Amino acid sequence: MTSSGESSSRRNATSADAEQKQLSPLSIITLQNIKNRPDQKSNRKLPGGAVRYFDNNDPRYSWLLDGWLAEERHVPSGKLYRYYYDLVGRQYRTKIKVLCAWEKMGVIFIHP
């Protein structure tokens, strides 16, 4: 319990809700698609770790298309893993893979 009488689990749920409220409505749908996939690692708990989601409203990820998400996984060792998700919840491990997917979709053109 904190000095205000709020438990840490309640505080964590509140901060997660506040973080999710900053996502666009389309990004929230993407997040639901990710969480509804049973094979996704995002559904597993990280003891001592943290997972946060960002969309193009965050300055670091302003390059993302609407509805696409970036996931940051901080593990207890201190390492940071980043994953990117499209609107249906497919995972991409690097920004380059995202850009290649966009090129295949005809969204962008990468000149060799």
Secondary structure as GFF3:
##gff-version 3
##sequence-region A 1 112
A	DSSP	alpha_helix	8	21	.	.	.	ID=ss1
A	DSSP	alpha_helix	25	35	.	.	.	ID=ss2
A	DSSP	three_ten_helix	41	43	.	.	.	ID=ss3
A	DSSP	beta_strand	50	54	.	.	.	ID=ss4
A	DSSP	three_ten_helix	59	61	.	.	.	ID=ss5
A	DSSP	beta_strand	69	74	.	.	.	ID=ss6
A	DSSP	beta_strand	80	85	.	.	.	ID=ss7
A	DSSP	beta_strand	91	92	.	.	.	ID=ss8
A	DSSP	alpha_helix	95	105	.	.	.	ID=ss9
###
